[in-house]
């Protein structure tokens, strides 16, 4: 078995570039979902609002400007092959990449060193790093900046198993209705079902990494995604809460086994600026 060596400097360089790209260019699948929504939206005010969002995306991409003023927490996901050895400190390499990317592109720094004392770190570090070990010698990095407006609308509950799928649907719809226009709809939902209290929340965040044009591989959950998407759009909140048929661009569910006495459900709400960018080192 051969071990592939990856220098920590290469990880820093990749994270720096991904922070900038993710904040200035919307992923193709999310942009396509916005385009599709605009083409199908019957309500004039909603259609005009979606058009303004599209114009904002174009200006950001053309001028290398942030898509949104809230350039978010730097959520970094690394798929690290078991046959890869990192030469250097992985945490330090990722944080240095975030530091450089946010400085270089003049992105807003929004991280406080302490949740109660509220002192800004000044460079948007530390990153929120998740590492998944995978087979092979790949080192894939994804940066997914997450803004507070939508993050604050996210929720987790521990349902009773007897609540079943209807309990899941009710909780998701209750979360959407409580959020209203606060998360800057049209929204994207990452939903985690199963696991433990902490795994369920992480699962909901991971769900936001899946392209919107890729349904869950399990037909049962793919059908549930479609049902929830239709129900959310039927609420009529519309783009930015102005009414219309486009409240949600996509619903992505990820599921895990769980304890026989548990039914954890987490909803990670994201706005129309659902940002992510990936690269292999």
C-alpha positions in Angstrom: 0.0 0.0 0.0 1.4 3.4 -1.0 0.8 6.5 1.1 0.1 9.8 -0.7 1.8 12.8 0.8 -0.2 16.1 0.9 1.5 19.3 2.1 -0.4 21.4 4.5 0.5 24.5 2.4 -1.5 23.0 -0.5 -4.6 22.7 1.8 -4.2 26.4 2.9 -4.0 27.5 -0.8 -7.1 25.5 -1.7 -9.1 26.8 1.3 -8.2 30.4 0.5 -9.4 30.0 -3.1 -12.5 28.2 -2.2 -13.5 30.8 0.4 -13.4 33.4 -2.3 -15.1 31.3 -5.0 -17.9 30.1 -2.7 -18.7 33.7 -1.6 -18.8 35.1 -5.2 -20.2 32.4 -7.4 -23.4 30.4 -6.7 -23.2 26.7 -7.4 -24.6 25.8 -10.8 -27.4 23.6 -9.4 -28.6 26.4 -7.1 -28.5 29.0 -9.9 -30.4 26.6 -12.2 -33.0 26.2 -9.5 -33.4 30.0 -9.3 -33.7 30.2 -13.1 -36.3 27.5 -13.1 -38.3 29.2 -10.3 -38.2 32.5 -12.2 -39.4 30.9 -15.4 -42.3 29.2 -13.6 -43.3 31.9 -11.1 -46.8 33.2 -11.9 -46.9 36.1 -9.3 -45.5 39.3 -10.9 -43.9 40.7 -7.7 -42.4 37.3 -6.9 -41.0 37.0 -10.5 -39.6 40.6 -10.3 -37.9 39.7 -7.0 -36.4 36.6 -8.4 -35.1 38.6 -11.3 -33.4 41.0 -8.9 -31.7 38.1 -7.1 -30.5 36.8 -10.5 -29.1 40.2 -11.4 -27.3 40.3 -8.0 -25.7 36.9 -8.8 -24.5 38.1 -12.2 -22.9 41.3 -10.8 -21.2 39.4 -8.0 -19.7 36.9 -10.4 -18.6 39.6 -12.9 -17.0 41.9 -10.4 -15.7 39.3 -7.8 -18.0 40.7 -5.1 -19.8 38.7 -2.4 -23.2 37.4 -3.4 -24.4 38.4 0.1 -23.0 40.8 2.7 -23.1 38.1 5.3 -20.1 36.0 4.1 -20.8 33.5 6.8 -19.1 31.0 9.0 -16.5 29.1 7.1 -17.9 25.6 7.3 -15.2 23.4 5.9 -15.7 19.7 5.0 -12.7 17.4 4.1 -13.0 14.0 2.6 -9.7 12.5 3.6 -8.5 9.3 2.1 -7.1 6.7 4.5 -4.0 6.5 2.3 -3.2 10.2 2.6 -0.7 11.7 5.0 -0.9 15.4 5.8 2.6 17.0 6.2 1.7 19.6 8.7 -1.2 20.6 11.0 -4.5 20.2 9.3 -6.4 22.6 11.6 -3.8 25.3 11.3 -3.7 24.9 7.5 -7.5 25.3 7.1 -7.6 28.3 9.4 -4.8 30.0 7.6 -6.6 29.4 4.3 -9.8 31.0 5.8 -7.8 33.9 7.2 -6.1 34.6 3.8 -9.3 34.2 1.7 -11.4 36.5 3.9 -8.6 39.1 4.0 -7.7 38.9 0.3 -11.3 39.3 -1.0 -12.4 41.8 1.7 -15.0 39.4 3.0 -16.9 40.3 6.2 -15.4 38.8 9.3 -18.3 37.6 11.5 -16.8 35.2 14.1 -16.7 36.0 17.8 -14.1 34.3 20.0 -16.6 33.6 22.7 -20.4 33.2 22.3 -21.2 35.4 25.3 -18.4 37.9 25.5 -18.8 38.7 21.7 -15.2 39.8 20.8 -14.6 39.5 17.1 -11.6 37.4 16.1 -10.9 39.8 13.2 -10.2 37.2 10.5 -13.3 34.9 10.4 -11.4 32.1 12.1 -11.7 29.5 13.5 -13.2 27.5 10.7 -15.8 24.9 11.6 -14.0 21.8 10.3 -15.5 18.4 9.7 -13.3 15.6 8.5 -14.7 12.4 7.0 -12.3 9.4 6.5 -12.9 7.7 3.1 -11.2 4.9 1.2 -8.3 5.7 -1.2 -5.9 8.6 -1.5 -8.3 11.5 -2.2 -8.3 14.8 -0.3 -11.4 16.7 -1.3 -12.2 20.0 0.4 -15.5 21.8 0.4 -16.1 25.3 1.8 -19.7 26.1 2.5 -20.0 29.6 4.1 -23.2 29.8 6.2 -24.9 33.0 7.1 -26.6 33.7 10.4 -30.0 34.8 9.0 -30.9 31.3 7.9 -28.8 29.4 10.5 -30.8 31.1 13.3 -34.0 29.6 11.8 -32.7 26.1 12.1 -34.2 23.6 14.6 -33.8 20.2 16.1 -36.3 18.0 17.9 -36.4 14.5 19.5 -39.6 13.1 18.3 -41.2 9.9 19.6 -41.0 6.9 17.2 -44.8 6.8 17.3 -44.8 10.3 15.7 -43.6 8.6 12.5 -43.3 10.3 9.1 -46.2 12.6 9.8 -44.4 13.9 12.9 -41.4 14.6 10.7 -43.5 16.5 8.1 -45.3 18.5 10.8 -42.0 19.6 12.4 -40.5 20.6 9.0 -43.6 22.6 8.1 -43.7 24.2 11.6 -40.0 25.2 11.2 -40.7 26.8 7.8 -43.7 28.7 9.0 -41.9 30.0 12.1 -39.1 31.2 9.9 -41.3 33.1 7.6 -39.4 35.7 5.6 -36.5 35.8 8.1 -34.1 33.4 6.2 -34.4 35.3 2.9 -36.5 32.9 0.9 -36.5 31.1 -1.5 -34.8 28.8 1.0 -33.1 25.5 0.8 -33.6 22.9 3.5 -31.1 20.3 4.7 -32.9 17.7 6.8 -31.3 15.1 9.0 -33.4 12.1 10.3 -32.0 9.6 12.7 -28.7 9.1 14.4 -28.1 10.6 17.8 -28.8 14.2 19.0 -25.5 15.5 17.7 -25.2 13.3 14.6 -28.7 14.4 13.4 -27.7 18.1 13.4 -24.5 17.3 11.5 -26.5 15.2 9.1 -28.8 18.2 8.3 -25.7 20.4 7.6 -24.3 17.7 5.4 -27.5 17.5 3.4 -27.0 21.1 2.2 -23.9 19.9 0.4 -25.9 17.7 -2.0 -26.7 19.3 -5.3 -30.4 20.2 -5.6 -30.8 18.2 -8.8 -29.7 15.0 -7.1 -32.6 13.4 -5.1 -32.0 11.0 -2.2 -30.8 7.7 -3.5 -33.6 5.9 -1.6 -36.9 6.3 -3.5 -38.8 6.6 -0.2 -36.8 9.6 0.9 -36.7 11.1 -2.6 -40.6 11.0 -2.6 -40.6 12.7 0.9 -38.3 15.4 -0.4 -40.6 16.1 -3.3 -43.7 16.1 -1.0 -42.1 18.5 1.4 -40.9 20.8 -1.4 -44.4 21.0 -2.8 -46.0 21.6 0.6 -43.5 24.4 1.5 -44.1 26.2 -1.8 -47.8 25.9 -1.3 -47.5 28.1 1.8 -47.3 31.2 -0.5 -44.5 33.0 1.5 -42.7 33.5 -1.8 -39.4 35.2 -2.5 -38.3 37.5 0.3 -41.8 36.9 1.8 -43.5 39.0 -0.9 -45.9 36.1 -1.8 -45.8 33.7 -4.7 -45.1 30.1 -5.6 -41.4 30.0 -4.9 -40.7 29.7 -1.2 -38.2 26.8 -1.4 -35.7 25.8 -4.1 -34.9 22.4 -2.8 -35.2 19.9 0.1 -32.4 17.4 0.8 -32.8 14.7 3.3 -30.0 12.5 4.8 -30.9 9.6 7.1 -29.0 7.4 9.6 -29.9 4.4 11.7 -31.1 5.3 15.2 -32.0 3.9 18.6 -35.3 2.0 18.7 -36.7 4.6 21.2 -35.5 7.7 19.2 -36.6 9.7 16.2 -34.3 12.8 16.0 -35.1 15.3 13.3 -33.0 18.4 12.4 -33.8 21.1 9.9 -30.8 23.3 8.8 -32.4 26.2 6.9 -30.4 27.9 4.2 -31.2 31.0 2.1 -31.3 31.3 -1.7 -27.5 32.0 -1.4 -26.7 28.3 -0.5 -23.0 28.5 -1.1 -20.4 25.8 -1.5 -17.3 25.2 -3.6 -15.1 22.1 -3.8 -11.6 21.1 -5.0 -9.3 18.1 -4.7 -5.8 18.6 -3.4 
